[in-house]
Amino acid sequence: MLKRNYAFRAAGLAAVSGVLVLATANPSSAATNRTASCSTTGAKGYSTTAWTGDPYQEQSVTLGVTDTSADGHHVRVRYLTQQQSGATRYWQWHSNTDGNGTSKTWYTSAKSDYGIWGFGVEIARFEGDTLLNSCVDWG
């Protein structure tokens, strides 16, 4: 009788002598940072996702935006996620109204019943609630 030993370390699985063993680990230790960033007239920013590898698990997210122009307009950043179907979810805007040369950072998280299959950022310049210009990048 031939015995086979297989190790599936990347998936956290091991099959030893025909027995399947599931090895569990702290999900945060397996997270890898994925960053999206862009700049547009008057604004630049980024999002960083601590990607756990599981699209249905809560993802830690950092958002940042900088006002780069003394033009009297404020800047915003928002997180973008993509569902498995390809549909984009646009998360809430975060505003920096402190003026030219200032930056703001937000630490948040995202989770979707549809899963998070892609992630990105939108950076924009606004006059009141009117979007003047923006850019998008996917991580």
C-alpha positions in Angstrom: 0.0 0.0 0.0 1.4 3.4 -1.0 1.1 6.2 1.5 1.2 9.8 0.3 2.1 12.9 2.4 1.0 16.3 1.0 1.5 19.7 2.5 -0.6 22.7 1.4 1.1 25.3 3.5 -0.1 28.4 1.6 -3.7 27.4 2.3 -3.1 26.4 5.9 -3.9 22.7 5.1 -2.0 19.5 5.5 -2.9 16.0 4.4 -0.8 13.5 6.3 -1.4 9.8 5.7 -4.8 10.4 4.4 -6.0 12.7 7.2 -6.8 16.3 6.5 -5.7 18.8 9.1 -6.8 22.4 9.1 -4.3 24.8 10.7 -5.7 28.0 12.0 -3.8 31.2 12.4 -4.4 34.8 13.4 -6.0 36.4 10.3 -4.4 39.8 11.0 -0.9 38.2 10.8 -1.7 37.0 7.3 -2.9 40.5 6.1 -1.0 42.2 3.3 -1.3 45.9 2.7 -2.8 46.9 -0.7 -2.6 50.6 -1.6 -4.4 52.7 -4.2 -3.5 56.3 -4.8 -4.0 59.2 -7.2 -3.9 62.9 -7.6 -6.0 65.4 -9.4 -6.0 69.2 -9.6 -6.0 70.5 -6.0 -6.0 67.1 -4.3 -4.0 63.9 -3.7 -4.8 60.9 -1.6 -4.7 57.1 -1.0 -6.4 54.1 0.6 -4.6 51.2 2.2 -6.4 48.0 2.8 -5.0 45.4 5.2 -6.2 42.6 2.9 -6.9 39.4 4.8 -7.3 37.2 1.7 -11.0 36.5 2.6 -13.4 38.7 0.6 -16.2 38.2 3.2 -14.1 39.2 6.2 -13.9 42.7 7.6 -11.0 44.6 6.1 -9.1 47.4 7.9 -8.8 50.5 5.8 -6.8 53.7 6.0 -7.9 56.7 4.0 -5.8 59.9 3.5 -6.3 63.1 1.5 -4.2 66.3 1.1 -5.4 69.7 -0.2 -2.7 70.8 -2.7 -4.0 74.1 -3.9 -4.9 77.5 -2.4 -8.0 77.7 -4.5 -10.7 78.0 -1.7 -12.1 74.5 -2.5 -12.1 71.5 -0.1 -11.0 68.0 -0.9 -12.5 64.6 -0.2 -11.6 60.9 -0.3 -13.8 57.8 -0.4 -13.2 54.1 -0.5 -14.3 52.0 -3.4 -14.9 48.2 -3.5 -15.8 45.9 -6.2 -18.2 43.0 -5.9 -17.6 39.6 -7.5 -20.2 40.6 -10.2 -18.0 43.6 -11.1 -20.4 46.2 -9.6 -18.7 49.0 -7.7 -19.7 50.1 -4.2 -19.0 53.8 -3.4 -18.5 54.3 0.3 -19.1 57.6 2.1 -16.9 60.7 1.5 -14.5 62.0 4.1 -13.7 65.7 3.8 -10.7 67.9 4.5 -11.9 71.5 4.8 -8.7 72.8 6.5 -7.2 74.4 3.4 -4.1 74.3 1.2 -1.2 72.1 2.5 -3.3 70.2 5.1 -3.8 66.4 5.2 -6.3 64.2 7.0 -6.2 60.5 7.7 -9.1 58.2 8.7 -8.8 54.7 10.1 -11.9 52.6 9.4 -13.0 49.2 8.1 -15.2 47.7 5.4 -17.2 44.6 5.1 -19.8 43.6 2.5 -22.3 40.8 2.3 -21.4 40.6 -1.4 -17.7 40.3 -0.6 -14.9 42.7 -1.4 -13.1 41.4 -4.5 -11.3 44.6 -5.4 -10.6 47.9 -3.7 -9.7 51.4 -4.7 -9.9 55.1 -3.9 -11.5 58.2 -5.3 -10.0 61.6 -4.6 -11.9 64.7 -5.4 -12.1 68.5 -5.2 -15.4 70.1 -4.3 -17.2 73.4 -4.2 -19.9 72.9 -1.6 -21.5 69.6 -2.6 -20.5 70.0 -6.3 -17.8 67.7 -7.5 -15.3 69.7 -9.6 -12.8 67.0 -10.5 -11.6 63.6 -9.3 -9.4 60.7 -10.0 -9.8 56.9 -9.2 -7.2 54.2 -8.7 -7.6 50.5 -7.9 -5.2 48.6 -5.6 
